[in-house]
Amino acid sequence: MALEPLRPDYDYCVYCHAVAAGPCAACGAICCGDCVDLVMGLTTRRAVCHSCLGEGRVRTAAPLRRWLMLAAALIATVGLIGIFWLTWR
């Protein structure tokens, strides 16, 4: 009979060893909910561990930058619709 490797029931946080909730968005370390902060990205919130926040590895999107990206996407969409409308007419 062969020995089976130990497989834990849960993944555990690399910082406090509590049951982990998921990976850090910046470094990928498995963290619990107490060891991360939610940081607003371009469109969604991301969970980033405290060490990545302290080292400044996280870039958050400024509100003006988010609005400019949204405006650029809308202008591009309207332009593409106009091009298709002119070619199919």
Contacts in CASP RR format, 6 or more apart in sequence:
PFRMAT RR
TARGET T0000
AUTHOR 0000-0000-0000
METHOD contacts of the structure
MODEL  1
MALEPLRPDYDYCVYCHAVAAGPCAACGAICCGDCVDLVMGLTTRRAVCH
SCLGEGRVRTAAPLRRWLMLAAALIATVGLIGIFWLTWR
10 19 0 8 1.000
10 20 0 8 1.000
11 19 0 8 1.000
11 20 0 8 1.000
11 22 0 8 1.000
11 30 0 8 1.000
12 18 0 8 1.000
12 19 0 8 1.000
12 20 0 8 1.000
12 30 0 8 1.000
13 19 0 8 1.000
13 20 0 8 1.000
13 30 0 8 1.000
13 31 0 8 1.000
13 32 0 8 1.000
13 33 0 8 1.000
13 35 0 8 1.000
14 29 0 8 1.000
14 30 0 8 1.000
14 31 0 8 1.000
15 29 0 8 1.000
15 31 0 8 1.000
15 32 0 8 1.000
15 35 0 8 1.000
15 49 0 8 1.000
15 50 0 8 1.000
15 51 0 8 1.000
16 32 0 8 1.000
16 34 0 8 1.000
16 35 0 8 1.000
18 32 0 8 1.000
18 34 0 8 1.000
18 35 0 8 1.000
19 32 0 8 1.000
20 30 0 8 1.000
20 31 0 8 1.000
20 32 0 8 1.000
21 31 0 8 1.000
21 32 0 8 1.000
21 33 0 8 1.000
21 36 0 8 1.000
21 47 0 8 1.000
22 30 0 8 1.000
22 31 0 8 1.000
22 47 0 8 1.000
23 29 0 8 1.000
23 30 0 8 1.000
23 31 0 8 1.000
24 30 0 8 1.000
24 31 0 8 1.000
24 36 0 8 1.000
24 47 0 8 1.000
24 48 0 8 1.000
24 49 0 8 1.000
24 52 0 8 1.000
25 39 0 8 1.000
25 46 0 8 1.000
25 47 0 8 1.000
25 48 0 8 1.000
25 58 0 8 1.000
26 46 0 8 1.000
26 48 0 8 1.000
26 49 0 8 1.000
26 52 0 8 1.000
26 57 0 8 1.000
26 58 0 8 1.000
27 49 0 8 1.000
27 51 0 8 1.000
27 52 0 8 1.000
27 57 0 8 1.000
29 49 0 8 1.000
29 51 0 8 1.000
31 47 0 8 1.000
31 49 0 8 1.000
33 47 0 8 1.000
35 49 0 8 1.000
35 50 0 8 1.000
36 47 0 8 1.000
36 48 0 8 1.000
36 49 0 8 1.000
36 50 0 8 1.000
37 47 0 8 1.000
37 48 0 8 1.000
37 50 0 8 1.000
37 53 0 8 1.000
38 45 0 8 1.000
38 46 0 8 1.000
38 47 0 8 1.000
38 48 0 8 1.000
39 45 0 8 1.000
39 46 0 8 1.000
39 47 0 8 1.000
39 48 0 8 1.000
39 53 0 8 1.000
39 58 0 8 1.000
39 60 0 8 1.000
40 46 0 8 1.000
40 60 0 8 1.000
40 61 0 8 1.000
41 60 0 8 1.000
41 61 0 8 1.000
42 61 0 8 1.000
42 65 0 8 1.000
42 66 0 8 1.000
42 69 0 8 1.000
43 66 0 8 1.000
46 58 0 8 1.000
48 58 0 8 1.000
52 58 0 8 1.000
61 69 0 8 1.000
END
